[in-house]
């Protein structure tokens, strides 16, 4: 069965190939697509390595080793971390507290994954106790994330209730305010059309 998450990128690549083959011939389209993919990967690699260098020295060393010894696994790891980083950066400016907690959660989760991989290769009681401690930190971090999320939801609910109360108190004023806004948009659209003539 197809992986639906990968369909948009496959569709995008297919469209690039189709358009490229119409304009340039199929070989050039493939070369341009590969070149574009490589450029995107290199940008992602740069941002991932900067982030990892700043936040997780062990992960940086692991990635550098993978890059030399297992390039395919390195690319896969960079792409996976890049997607996570993209999601985290989406909240960085709007919710710095949540961003900081997300970074901590990622660090602990990454550490858990590394210790788990080592435990799969060797049964070591010290590693096991390290894993237990990391899982406790992860759970505490998850609790912190949920508290942040709860506060955010409570703030949104307060704003929503205030707005609802204001609308219920003076509905006509809200109708007039929205109409004024629409009238401004109409004037802007008209002035834009007249300036283009």
C-alpha positions as CSV (number, residue, x, y, z in Angstrom):
1,X,0.0,0.0,0.0
2,X,1.3,3.5,-0.8
3,X,2.7,5.7,1.9
4,X,0.4,8.7,1.7
5,X,2.8,11.0,3.5
6,X,5.3,10.6,0.7
7,X,2.7,11.1,-2.1
8,X,2.9,14.9,-2.3
9,X,6.7,14.9,-2.8
10,X,6.4,12.0,-5.3
11,X,3.8,14.0,-7.1
12,X,6.0,17.1,-7.1
13,X,8.9,15.2,-8.5
14,X,6.8,13.5,-11.1
15,X,5.4,16.9,-12.2
16,X,8.9,18.4,-12.4
17,X,10.0,15.4,-14.5
18,X,6.9,15.8,-16.8
19,X,7.3,19.6,-17.2
20,X,11.1,19.3,-17.6
21,X,10.8,16.6,-20.2
22,X,8.4,18.8,-22.2
23,X,10.7,21.8,-22.2
24,X,14.2,20.3,-21.9
25,X,14.0,16.6,-22.8
26,X,13.9,13.9,-20.1
27,X,17.6,13.7,-19.2
28,X,17.9,17.4,-18.4
29,X,14.7,17.3,-16.3
30,X,16.1,14.4,-14.2
31,X,19.4,16.3,-13.8
32,X,17.6,19.4,-12.7
33,X,15.4,17.5,-10.3
34,X,18.4,15.7,-8.8
35,X,20.2,19.0,-8.5
36,X,17.2,20.7,-6.8
37,X,16.9,17.8,-4.4
38,X,20.6,17.9,-3.6
39,X,20.4,21.7,-3.0
40,X,17.4,21.2,-0.6
41,X,19.3,18.5,1.2
42,X,22.4,20.6,1.6
43,X,20.4,23.4,3.1
44,X,18.7,21.0,5.5
45,X,22.0,19.4,6.4
46,X,23.4,22.9,7.3
47,X,20.5,23.8,9.5
48,X,20.4,20.3,11.2
49,X,24.2,20.3,11.9
50,X,24.0,23.9,13.3
51,X,21.1,22.9,15.5
52,X,22.7,19.6,16.7
53,X,26.1,21.3,17.3
54,X,24.3,23.8,19.5
55,X,22.1,21.4,21.4
56,X,23.4,17.8,21.3
57,X,27.2,17.2,21.0
58,X,26.8,13.4,21.1
59,X,24.3,13.5,18.2
60,X,26.7,15.7,16.2
61,X,29.5,13.1,16.6
62,X,27.2,10.3,15.6
63,X,26.0,12.2,12.5
64,X,29.5,13.0,11.4
65,X,30.5,9.3,11.8
66,X,27.4,8.3,9.8
67,X,28.2,10.8,7.1
68,X,31.7,9.2,6.6
69,X,30.8,5.5,7.0
70,X,27.1,5.2,6.0
71,X,26.0,8.1,3.8
72,X,22.6,6.7,3.1
73,X,21.8,6.4,6.8
74,X,23.2,9.9,7.3
75,X,20.9,11.4,4.7
76,X,17.9,9.6,6.3
77,X,18.8,10.9,9.7
78,X,19.3,14.5,8.5
79,X,15.9,14.4,6.7
80,X,14.2,13.0,9.8
81,X,15.8,15.6,12.1
82,X,15.2,18.3,9.6
83,X,11.4,17.6,9.6
84,X,11.4,17.7,13.4
85,X,13.4,20.9,13.4
86,X,11.0,22.5,10.9
87,X,8.1,21.7,13.3
88,X,9.9,23.1,16.3
89,X,11.0,26.3,14.5
90,X,7.3,27.0,13.7
91,X,6.7,27.7,17.4
92,X,10.1,29.3,18.2
93,X,9.1,33.0,17.9
94,X,5.5,32.7,19.0
95,X,6.0,30.4,22.0
96,X,9.6,30.4,23.1
97,X,8.8,28.5,26.3
98,X,7.3,25.7,24.3
99,X,10.2,25.8,21.8
100,X,12.7,25.3,24.7
101,X,10.7,22.4,26.0
102,X,10.5,20.8,22.5
103,X,14.3,21.1,22.2
104,X,14.8,19.4,25.5
105,X,12.3,16.7,24.6
106,X,14.0,16.1,21.4
107,X,17.4,15.9,23.1
108,X,16.2,13.4,25.7
109,X,14.3,11.3,23.0
110,X,17.5,11.2,20.9
111,X,19.5,10.2,23.9
112,X,17.0,7.4,24.6
113,X,17.3,6.2,21.0
114,X,21.1,6.1,21.1
115,X,21.1,4.2,24.5
116,X,18.4,1.8,23.2
117,X,20.6,1.0,20.1
118,X,23.6,0.4,22.3
119,X,21.5,-1.9,24.6
120,X,20.4,-3.9,21.6
121,X,24.1,-4.7,20.9
122,X,25.1,-5.3,24.5
123,X,23.3,-6.2,27.7
124,X,24.8,-3.7,30.1
125,X,23.2,-2.9,33.6
126,X,24.8,0.6,33.6
127,X,23.2,1.4,30.2
128,X,19.9,0.0,31.5
129,X,20.0,2.3,34.5
130,X,21.0,5.2,32.2
131,X,17.9,4.4,30.0
132,X,15.6,4.3,33.1
133,X,16.8,7.7,34.2
134,X,16.4,9.1,30.7
135,X,12.8,7.8,30.4
136,X,12.0,9.5,33.8
137,X,13.4,12.8,32.4
138,X,11.4,12.3,29.2
139,X,8.2,11.8,31.2
140,X,8.9,14.9,33.3
141,X,9.5,16.8,30.1
142,X,6.3,15.6,28.6
143,X,4.4,16.7,31.7
144,X,6.0,20.2,31.3
145,X,4.9,20.2,27.6
146,X,1.4,19.4,28.6
147,X,1.3,22.1,31.3
148,X,2.5,24.7,28.7
149,X,-0.1,23.5,26.2
150,X,-2.8,23.7,28.9
151,X,-1.8,27.3,29.7
152,X,-1.9,28.1,26.0
153,X,-5.4,26.6,25.6
154,X,-6.6,28.4,28.7
155,X,-5.4,31.7,27.3
156,X,-7.1,31.0,24.0
157,X,-10.3,30.1,25.8
158,X,-10.2,33.4,27.8
159,X,-9.7,35.4,24.6
160,X,-12.5,33.5,22.9
161,X,-14.9,34.0,25.9
162,X,-14.1,37.7,26.0
163,X,-14.7,38.1,22.3
164,X,-17.9,36.1,22.5
165,X,-19.1,38.2,25.4
166,X,-18.3,41.4,23.5
167,X,-20.3,40.2,20.5
168,X,-23.2,39.2,22.6
169,X,-23.1,42.5,24.4
170,X,-23.0,44.7,21.2
171,X,-23.6,42.6,18.1
172,X,-24.5,45.6,16.0
173,X,-21.1,47.3,16.7
174,X,-19.3,44.1,15.5
175,X,-21.4,44.0,12.3
176,X,-20.6,47.6,11.6
177,X,-16.9,47.1,12.3
178,X,-16.7,44.1,9.9
179,X,-18.6,46.1,7.2
180,X,-16.1,49.0,7.6
181,X,-13.2,46.5,7.1
182,X,-14.8,45.1,4.0
183,X,-15.5,48.6,2.6
184,X,-11.8,49.4,3.1
185,X,-10.8,46.3,1.2
186,X,-13.2,47.2,-1.6
187,X,-11.6,50.7,-1.8
188,X,-8.1,49.2,-1.9
189,X,-9.1,46.8,-4.6
190,X,-10.6,49.6,-6.7
191,X,-7.6,51.8,-6.2
192,X,-5.3,49.0,-7.2
193,X,-7.3,48.4,-10.4
194,X,-7.4,52.1,-11.3
195,X,-3.6,52.4,-10.8
196,X,-2.9,49.5,-13.1
197,X,-4.9,51.1,-16.0
